[in-house]
Amino acid sequence: MNLVHLLAKTQLFAGIDPAALEEIAGFTTRAVYEPRVGEDTLIFSEADLSGPDLYLILSGEVTLNKELNFKGVAFYKKVDALEDEVYGEIAWMLKQRHLSDIHANSRVVLLRIDGVQLESFLENHTEIAALFWKRIAVTVARRLTWTFLKYRASTEWDNVFKF
């Protein structure tokens, strides 16, 4: 299956004009990670300095690992690729390093979208940009809701989200 068809199947790019997807496919690469049984493979690291790209998990399961220095609070989340396929969006939006490491625990197929080229594309396609940003906002809102529901009973909750 070519990259245009793969992009069209994702929640982030569903319904986007095929000609636009063809342009996005030009700065997108497909990658497959196949860790050995009982091991995991690092997909991307918070220490990566290569620039914030966007990742779309097409199949498989990834684990987000991030320990905070607060007592008893650690974020470990296994992610179902069919529900939460977008990763790296915060780093991409803020043009900073990733906030965590992402590991493959089993076979994972993903798309890596060049963040600089994606930003340029969106600046030149405002109709697509509006839809894209709405979908990114929904993704971030779902993750924030999940985090709140999981950790709201923690005595360290105030340290996690201070406003």
C-alpha positions in Angstrom: 0.0 0.0 0.0 1.4 3.4 -0.9 1.9 6.3 1.5 -1.1 8.2 0.2 -3.4 5.3 1.1 -1.8 4.9 4.5 -2.1 8.6 5.3 -5.8 8.5 4.2 -6.5 5.7 6.7 -5.3 7.7 9.7 -7.6 9.7 11.9 -5.3 12.8 11.4 -5.6 12.8 7.6 -8.9 11.1 6.9 -10.9 12.9 4.3 -8.1 15.1 3.0 -7.8 15.5 -0.8 -5.6 12.9 -2.3 -3.5 15.5 -4.1 -2.6 17.1 -0.8 -1.9 13.7 0.7 0.5 13.1 -2.3 2.4 16.2 -1.3 2.5 15.1 2.4 3.7 11.6 1.3 6.7 13.3 -0.3 8.1 14.1 3.2 6.8 11.0 5.0 8.7 7.7 5.5 7.3 4.4 6.6 9.2 2.4 9.3 8.8 -1.0 10.8 10.2 -2.0 14.2 10.4 -5.6 15.2 11.8 -6.1 18.6 13.0 -9.6 19.8 10.7 -11.4 22.0 10.9 -10.1 25.6 12.7 -7.0 24.5 11.7 -3.5 23.3 13.0 -1.2 20.7 13.4 2.6 21.1 11.4 4.4 18.4 12.3 7.9 19.4 13.9 9.4 22.5 13.5 12.6 24.5 17.2 13.1 23.9 16.8 13.1 20.1 18.1 16.4 18.7 17.1 15.7 15.1 14.0 17.9 15.2 10.5 17.2 16.2 8.7 15.1 13.6 5.2 13.7 13.8 4.7 9.9 14.1 1.5 8.0 13.1 1.3 4.5 14.5 -0.4 2.4 11.9 -0.3 -1.0 13.7 1.2 -2.5 16.8 1.5 -1.2 20.4 3.9 1.3 21.8 4.7 2.3 25.3 5.3 5.8 26.6 7.8 5.9 29.4 8.3 8.9 31.5 9.1 9.1 35.2 8.6 12.3 37.0 10.6 13.3 40.0 7.4 13.5 42.1 6.9 10.9 44.8 4.9 8.0 43.4 3.8 9.5 40.1 5.0 7.9 36.9 3.4 7.9 33.5 3.5 4.5 31.9 0.8 4.1 29.2 0.4 1.4 26.7 -1.2 2.9 23.7 -3.6 1.2 21.3 -2.5 2.4 17.9 -6.0 2.4 16.5 -7.3 4.9 19.1 -4.2 7.1 19.7 -2.1 7.0 16.6 -0.4 10.5 16.8 2.9 10.9 18.7 5.3 13.8 18.9 2.7 16.4 18.5 3.6 18.4 21.5 7.3 18.6 20.6 6.3 19.4 17.0 4.0 22.2 18.1 6.4 23.7 20.6 9.5 23.0 18.4 11.3 21.3 21.3 12.6 17.9 22.3 10.1 15.0 22.8 8.7 14.8 26.3 9.3 11.1 26.6 10.7 8.0 25.0 8.5 5.8 22.9 9.3 2.1 22.7 7.9 -0.8 20.6 7.2 -3.9 22.6 6.0 -5.9 19.6 6.0 -5.3 15.8 5.1 -1.7 15.1 4.5 0.0 11.7 4.6 3.8 11.7 4.8 6.8 9.5 7.3 9.5 10.3 6.4 12.9 8.9 9.1 15.6 8.6 8.0 18.3 11.1 9.6 21.3 9.3 8.1 20.3 5.9 4.7 19.6 7.5 4.6 23.1 9.0 5.5 24.7 5.7 2.8 22.6 4.0 0.1 23.7 6.5 1.1 27.4 6.1 0.3 27.1 2.4 -2.9 25.0 2.8 -5.1 26.9 5.3 -8.3 24.8 4.8 -6.4 21.6 5.6 -4.5 23.3 8.4 -7.8 24.2 10.2 -8.9 20.6 10.1 -5.5 19.3 11.0 -5.2 21.6 14.1 -8.7 20.6 15.2 -7.7 17.0 15.1 -4.4 17.7 17.0 -6.4 19.6 19.6 -8.8 16.6 20.1 -5.8 14.3 20.5 -4.2 16.5 23.2 -7.6 16.9 25.0 -8.1 13.1 25.1 -4.6 12.6 26.5 -5.1 15.3 29.1 -8.4 13.7 30.1 -6.8 10.3 30.4 -4.1 11.7 32.5 -6.5 13.5 34.8 -8.7 10.5 35.3 -5.8 8.2 36.0 -3.9 10.5 38.5 -6.6 12.7 40.0 -6.6 10.7 43.3 -2.8 11.0 43.6 -1.6 13.1 46.5 1.0 14.5 44.0 -1.7 15.7 41.5 -1.1 19.4 42.4 2.5 18.9 41.4 1.6 17.5 38.0 -0.7 20.3 36.8 0.0 23.6 38.5 -1.7 26.5 36.8 
